[in-house]
Amino acid sequence: MNPDPNQPATANRLDTGDLPANEEHDLPPGRHQFHKERLMSRIHDDRRTAAPRNPFLRKAILLPAATVLAGALAAGVLLLTPGGGDQSRGELATGPALTTTIGAVDAHGAPRLLDRISLAAAGADAPKGRAGQYVYIETRSAGTNIKTVDGVSSLAPSPLHTRQSWRSPDGLKGWLIEPGTTGPEGITLGGLDETGNVPKPHLGAPSHDYLATLPTDPDALLRKIYEETEGQGSGKDQQAFTTIGDLLVESWPSPGLTAALYRAAANIPGVVMVDSATDAAGRKGVAVARLDEFGGQRTEWIFDSKTLTLLGARTVQVKGNGDEDGLIKPGTVISTSAIMVRAFVDDIRVTP
């Protein structure tokens, strides 16, 4: 299932194969914000409402699962093996969690690495689209949930799957196709928000046009992030790191803004370098990370070691147990994603 790790992260589409569906029905109805598009955004919703014991995991009350997703550790590579069977009725897999080695930390290496990454990002080609086109983003992702049946909790891995989103630059029109969230035909991302108003883009749900309004001075950008995310997450520094990661992975910032985001991240206390990490597509690289001391999870941004291109991101349990039942052990991958394609296309459901 793992593609050639030497393939570029955001170049041509990679063959996704026949990935199993993982239908869930716990997505809040009527949500048309950008957060609907990504696994990480659902995780962030939970972080605002979950009990302090674990801000990342959702407990699902589900029927017994019919399939198995095996997560294995081999040669330091995260193995994502989808199970077979029919998951069309919203059943999560049951079985081993996704696991990985925990990379070694260099507490002083992040600023130097982020400086190199920002220079590489600044020299990248700028996203260019024509009037009427859509921003297309394709990712692969997987994760670990906990399900409870008759009062008994067990691990419920979310199988590796492909997510495709189309979004107009102003953010008012869009489409999403994602196993486990939508049907095969997908759902609209347009329309009014839950209050009946036209949604306004913001840091937590940015449009492509909104990104162009953000400051590219790293200090001004970080101040804005701290101000607008005050009171969210498990602390201002962790939330700032999470917000920057979302902007990098879940949207398509300009080279100037991307470089500024990396330089801003270098000024967040607690940001470290990790010597090795693997994205959801099996590509290994070096990571910039920050540990959430509250829950013991470390969020890692994964970069190609040679080109310094952003490959994806993941959150790994590195300290303690991540849930009250002691099921989430160190080395468990809470969530993982890989950026496969970012491009402008002519219409919804058109691919590069």
N, C-alpha and C positions, 0 to 999 in steps of 0.2 A: 504493500500500500504506500510505502514511502517513495516519493519521487526522487529524482537525482538531486542531491543536495547542492550540486553546482549550478542548477538552474537559477536564473535571476528571480528575485522575489516579486517584482511587479511587471515582468515582461509578458510574453505571450501566455495565453491560457494553458494550464497543464491539465492533462486528462484526469478527470476526477473519478472515473470508474462508476460502478453501480453502488452507491453508498446507501445504506439502509435508512429508512425514514424513522424518525423518533418523535412521534406525535404526542404533544402534551396539550392539555386544555386549561392550563392555569394562567394564560396570558390575560391580563385585564382587558375587558371589552372596550372598544372605542378609542384605544390608544393609537394615535397617528403621529406621535412625535418620533424624532430620529432615534430615540432610545429603543424603539421597537425593533430596530434593525440589527442589533448586536447582542450577543450573549453577555458581554461585559456590561452593557447597559442594564440588562435585567439584574445582574449581580449588584449593580450600584443602587437600583431600586430597593433591593433587599437590605443593603447596608444601612439605609435610612430607617428601616422598620424592624429589622431582625433583632432578636434578643442578643445581648452583648456576648454570649458564649461563642458565636460564630457569625460574623457579618456577611460571609460569602455564600453559605449553603442554604438551599431551600429544602424544606421537608415536604415531600409529596405523599398524599394518601392515595395509593394506587392499587389496582388489582395486581396479582402476581404477574411478573414479567414473563414473556415468552422467549426472550433471546438473551444472549450473553455478549458483552463487550469485554474482551480480555485486554488488560493493560499490563505490559511486561517491561522488565528492565533488562537490557542487554547492551553491553559495551557502551554504557552511558547514553544510549539513544532511547527516546521515548517511543515505544511501539504502540500504535493505535490500531487495533484489529476489530473491525465491526463484526457483530454477530449476524447470523442469518435470521430467517423467520419473518413473520408479519407483525409490524409494529403500527399498523394503520389505526389502531384503536387507542392510541395515546399511552401505550405501556412503555415504561423505561426499562432498559436492560437491568439485569441483576448479575452481580459477580464481582471480580476483583476491580479495585479502583485503578485508574490510570496512575502510574507511578514513574518516577525518574530519579536519577541521582541528584543530589543537592550540590550544586557547583560551589567551589571555594570562593570566598569573598576577599577582595582587595579594598579595604576601607578608604584608601587614599587614591585609588586609580580612576575613579569616575570623572573628576574634572578634566583630566588630560584626555581620557577617551572621548568624553562628550565634546571637547574642543575639536578633536579630529573628525568626529561624526558631523558636527555642525558645519565644518569647512567642506566636507564631502556633500552634505545636503545643499549647501548654498550654490554649489556648482552644478546641480542637477537641472534637467530640462523642466521648465515651468509647464504646469497643466494648461493646455490651450484647447478651447472649445469654440464652436460656432453657435450663433443664436439658435435657440430651439433644441439644442442637444441636452443630453442627460449625463450626469456623472455616474458611471458604472463601477461598482466595487464588488469584487468576488473574494471571499475568504473561505478557509476551512477552519472548523473549530470542533472542540469536544470538551468534556468536563466531567465532574463528579457531583452527583446529588446524593441525598439520603431519602429513601422512601420508607414509609411506615405502613405495614399491613397488619391489622388486628393487634395494634400496639407494639409490634416488633419492628425495629428499625434495621435497615440494611443498606449497603452501598448500592447506588443506582447510577452507573456511568451513563453519560450522554454520548451516544456514538459519534464518531467522526463524521461530519457532514459538511456539505457546501452551502454557503449562503450567498445569494445574489441580490444586490439592491441597485435600484435606479432612482436617481434623485435629480429634479430640476435644480439649476443653480440657485434659484431663490428659495428652494425648499418647500414650495407649495404643492408640487406634484411629485409622485414617486410610486415605486412598486417594490415589493419584497417577495422573494421566494426562498423559503428556508424550511427544510424538514424539521418537524417538531414544533414549528410556530405557525406555518401556513399550510394550506393544501397544495397540491401539485401545481396549480395555476397561479398561486400567490395571492397577495392582498394589496390593496392600494395603501399608499402612505400619504395620500393627499387628504384634503378635507379639513374640517374644523377640529379644534381640540376638544377636550372633555367638557369645557365650559361653554362651548358653542362659538368660540372666537377663532379668528385666523391666527394660527400659532406664530409666535415671534421667535426667531432664532436666538440662541444664547449659547454660552459656553458648554452647557450640558446637552444641547441639541442644535448644533451649528448647521447652517446651510453653507454652500460653497461661497456664495456672495458675502455672507457674514464673516467668513474667515478673512476676506480681503480687507475688512475694517479693523482687524486686531492690530495692535502696535507690534512693530518688529524690533523695538528696543527691548532687550531681555529684561531689564529692571522694571520698565513700565508694564511689560506683559505679565511678569510674575506678580506685581502689585495688583493688577486687575484680577488675576486668577485667585489670589488670596481674598480679595474683597468680595468677589461674586460667589465664592464657595464657602464663605464663613458659616460655621455651624454644621456643615455637612461631613459625612464620613466619621472616621474615628480620630480625627485630629487634623489641624490645618495643613501640616506638611504632607501627611499621607494623602489627603484629599487633593492637594495641589499636584502631587506626583501622578495620582490617578487621572485627574482631569487632563493633564498634558498627554498622558499615554492614550487616552481616548481620542483626543484630537489627532494624534499621530496615526493611530491604527484605524479609526473608524471614519475618517474623512480624508481629504486630499489637499493639505495645505500647500501654499506656494513654497518654493525653495527658501525665500527670505523668511517667511513665518516659521517654516520647519527648523531652520537654523536657529532662530530666536527661541523656539520652544526648547531645543536642546541646551542652549546656553542658560535659559531660565532654570531648567531642571538641575543644572550643575550648581545652582545656588540654593537648592533645597537641602536642609540638614538631613543627614542620614542616607543620602544617595551613595551607592557603592557600585563597584564593578564586580561582575561574576565571571569566572574564567570560562565557563561552558554552560550552554543551555540549548534546548532543542525545541523548535516550533511545532505546530500541529501537523505540518507536512513532512516532518522528519529531518528538517534542515538544521544542522548544528551551527552555532555561532557563539559570540561573546555577548554578554548582557550588561545592561545598566539596570539597577534594581533598588528597591527600597523595602525594608521589612516593616510590616504593620505589627508593632509590638502588642497591640491590643488582642489580636487573634492568632499571631504567630505565622501569618502568611506573608510570603515575599512575592511582590509583583516584579516581573522581569520583562524588559524590552530587549528583544533578541536581534542582533545585527550580524550580517555576514562579516566574518573576520577579515576578509581581504578588501571588499568594496565598501564596507561599513553601511550598506543598504539595510534599512529596517525590514526584517523578515516577518516579525509577528510579536506576540506577547503571551505570557502565561503567568498564572498565579500558583505558587507551590506552597504547601504546608511545610514549614521548616522547623518549627518549635512547638512542642506540646501536642495536644490533641485538638483537632478543629471542631469537635462537637461534643455534646454532653454524654454521648454513648461511647466515646472513645474509638469511633470507627475511622476517623480521619487521622492517620499516622503521618509523621514526617516523611516526606518524599511523595505524598499524594498530590497529584495535579488537580487543583480545584477547577481551573479553566485554562484552555490553551487555544490560540488562534494563529493563523498564518495568512498573510496577505498574498493573494495569488495574482489578481489583476486589478488595475485601476486605469480607467480610460474614459474618454468622452464617446458616447454613442448617439445615434440619431433618434432613437425612440425607446420607449419602455419595452422590455423583453427582447431587445436587440443586443447581441453580444459582439465584442470585438472580433 
